[in-house]
Amino acid sequence: MGPAGQALKPSGGAVPRFLRTAAGLAISAGILLAVHASEPNPDRSADADARADALVRAMTLDEKIHLLHGTLGFAYEGRPAPDGAHGGAGFVAGLPRLGIPALQLNDGPLGVRNIDGGTEGRATAMPSSQALAASFDPGLAFESGRILGREARDRGFNVLLAGGANVERDAWNGRNFEYFGEDPILAGRLVTAQVRGIQAEGVISTVKHLVANSQETDRHWVDMSIDERSLREIDLLPFEIVVKESGVGSVMCAYNKVNGTYACENSHLINDILKSEWGFKGWVMSDWGATHSTVRSANAGLDQEFWEELYFAGALRSAVERGEVPEKRIDDMARRILRGLAAIGALDRAETVQQVDAAAGLAVAQRVAENGIVLLENRRGLLPLRAEDLKRIAVIGRRADIGVLSGGGSSRVESIGGVTLDDTPPGTPDALAMFASTGWHHSSPLKAIAAMAPSAGVEFASGDDLDAAVLLAASADVVIVFAWQAREEGKDLRTLSLPVSQDDLIRRVAAANPRTVVVLQTGGSVLVPWARDVGAVLAAWYPGNRGAEAIADILFGRVNPSGRLPISFPRAEADLPRPRPPQPRSDANNRETAPAHPPIVTLGEGLAVGYRWYDSQNKPPAYEFGYGLTYTTFVYSKLTVSRDLSVEFDLANTGNRKGIEVAQLYVELPPSTAELSKRLAGWVRVELAPGERRRVRIAADPYALRAWDASAGKWRHPAGRYRMHVGASSRILPLVQEIDVRDVQVD
Ligand code: BGC
């Protein structure tokens, strides 16, 4: 689907109590057009609590402990797959005596992983989470969550390891493509919608990885050092929103340490913040191999160990017998897991395994890509292309004849149609091949472009031979270069430049033919030194199972681009908070190689993450958070601010095409908070016909109107002067107004 039907989608959230009573500057209201997101909340919690309690009462200590640790669900390193396992990342056998089904867990955030499942086990590869974030569309996140949930059910899984909520602190991070960008409110709202979608299909979702898991280098040992305020306002905030707003069943704690203590045995994070302050009722599972102790972890709030069963099997039973872990804590751990199963209906059904509905999955995957692709440059109206004007089209780029790039690691999906892997020695087990190399989902750019321009000659060059590519480019009416940047779990980038000789290739091709379009397939930001030399640039992220079709729709104007950057693109590596990539002291995927001196990474930029960093340093990025062009133009005017800190303004489509604007609200909190910059507080996707003008409302998200008071250890809703900015990106903010808020009631 194109952008149609996306009239207005607010970022959600009710007006906070303190603002409803705040006195301030009241300004006249216009026609209000916001509607509330209407995803059902699938949490049937009351019933689930009672059922979980009854089961726990009926269980022996051994039965309870049995639930608290799990293995891989597939054959690995000589160990056969456990009986009854469906081949997922995790497995806990059921307890038939009590009617408790097996826990069948699988990755993950981008679709249902398929290890050794053959073609039968294929599932939809969704575009990367960055692409979904770029849609700024919680409704779409909900719908794609539903596909993830439904396909997980179809493949026999009842827990999906989805919900990647780590805020992007480092452009280097090899897993940024699994996360929702650099803004905690955007990430929190979209992951909330995704989790609701998954759980609406009767599958438990995780939200992961709690917390500060912002680099892959030395991930099993690294100690992330961060001040409490930044942790609360940035890194924990998406988790807080998801826990409070989605009914998420499980939280996965991270590999790394946080301020000296492993995340999975960090009582401050798990017991104090997650379970006590936020009231989380689900269970905390460790990342795979992230458990480091028995007594410390169990008493810190960890409920379940994956994957090696070193600490929560026999060792936990002994700790209970010694009185070091109270049995009521074991009850609590088991109850949390059972409650999750009851809430999604897993206690009441027999799981069946079947093939997924590929057509349904592919349609949503395409819509996510269409709504998440960002148009970064478009000179002299090169795009959209008009098929009737084109006789020769050159398509250049590695594998652009067969597929689109995917990220590597546990999130890689054996997609519908299959994946081609580069650089993987024959015989590499599937479980490792997912990590090892670049993989291409079979959605062919060459074919999708040819289908759009049936009367043109469409020719392909891989770009390996630069001279051949330049020759082809020179003779074409338009050149489309598919550039790529591979990222994978367990490894951070060493450079933000495009790999191999792609910068050279693009420069030379553009010199031969200025009508060159570059389609970036990346897992995050990348340096684009040639951006002013080419005709157009699209950021297509890792666009998923129907990526090529979505890209072609945008290139030829069937879809007017509406994606906006969920991350900043730096001008140079030197402009980043950490200008050099992390230097590995170990092999991040091999826990046998512990470094002698585990690294401590001080997140000294604190609150200054992403656009907040560029604002506070007064450095312009190459492309800023929230930025993206369309094939039409929008004009903002007549801002009014209400005392509940909602804003209204006129938005007009002044171009000659229907299009979607992602209108954004940023707030500067009162100076007493000493915040470093403005922050995103809401947005709305507005579709307008050519010449149409509309009064638009955005409600400030209550989570964006708080500051953490580190000395008091609580949130404050500061009184004083708020500055409200409205516009098309974090740097294109034509409307601004201040408002005094007094009589603040702190929760
Ligand atoms: C990853 C998790 C994933 C788990 C199971 C770990 O390596 O960090 O995100 O869910 O493996 O595959």
Residues whose N, C-alpha, C, O or C-beta is under 5 A from the ligand:
A	BS01	BGC	A89 D107 L161 D287 W288 S410
